[in-house]
Amino acid sequence: MGDEDPRREQAPRRTEDSQSPRSGLIGLIVVLCLVLGGLFLVHELRNMSRLQDCVMQGRTNCSPADSATP
């Protein structure tokens, strides 16, 4: 038991730092994607709400006007 081989003792392995710039950049990209997705959803829900409000009022021309002329 007292005959431990000194060669077996190794220096602790270096692990990747959790505060590395790569992990921060990945986190920033994920947050940015979530924010952009949320903004897109809010925009689409607002448009749908306006359309539903128009239909509930009994109007018949609720769809957005098509400004492109043939």
C-alpha positions in Angstrom: 0.0 0.0 0.0 2.8 2.4 0.7 4.5 1.5 -2.6 2.6 4.0 -4.8 4.2 4.6 -8.1 5.2 8.3 -8.4 4.6 8.1 -12.2 0.9 7.5 -11.6 0.5 10.9 -10.1 -0.5 13.3 -12.9 -1.1 16.9 -12.8 -4.8 17.8 -13.0 -6.0 18.1 -16.5 -6.8 21.6 -17.7 -10.5 21.8 -18.4 -12.0 24.4 -20.8 -12.8 27.6 -19.0 -16.5 28.0 -18.6 -16.1 31.8 -19.1 -14.5 31.5 -22.5 -15.4 33.9 -25.2 -16.9 31.1 -27.3 -19.5 30.1 -24.7 -20.4 33.8 -24.2 -20.8 34.2 -27.9 -23.0 31.1 -28.2 -25.2 32.3 -25.3 -25.5 35.8 -27.0 -26.6 34.2 -30.3 -29.2 32.0 -28.5 -30.6 35.0 -26.6 -30.7 37.1 -29.9 -32.6 34.3 -31.7 -35.1 34.1 -28.9 -35.7 37.8 -28.9 -36.1 38.0 -32.7 -38.5 35.0 -32.6 -40.5 36.7 -29.8 -40.7 40.0 -31.8 -41.8 38.0 -34.9 -44.6 36.3 -32.9 -45.8 39.6 -31.4 -46.0 41.1 -34.8 -47.9 38.2 -36.3 -50.3 38.0 -33.3 -51.0 41.7 -33.6 -51.9 41.4 -37.2 -54.2 38.5 -36.6 -55.8 40.4 -33.7 -56.5 43.4 -36.0 -58.0 41.1 -38.6 -60.2 39.3 -36.1 -61.4 42.7 -34.7 -62.4 43.8 -38.2 -64.3 40.5 -38.8 -66.0 40.7 -35.5 -67.3 44.2 -36.3 -69.0 42.7 -39.4 -66.9 44.3 -42.0 -66.4 42.6 -45.3 -63.1 44.2 -46.6 -60.9 43.2 -43.7 -58.0 41.7 -45.7 -55.0 44.0 -46.3 -55.3 45.9 -49.6 -53.0 44.6 -52.3 -51.1 47.6 -53.6 -49.5 45.8 -56.5 -51.3 46.5 -59.7 -51.1 44.1 -62.6 
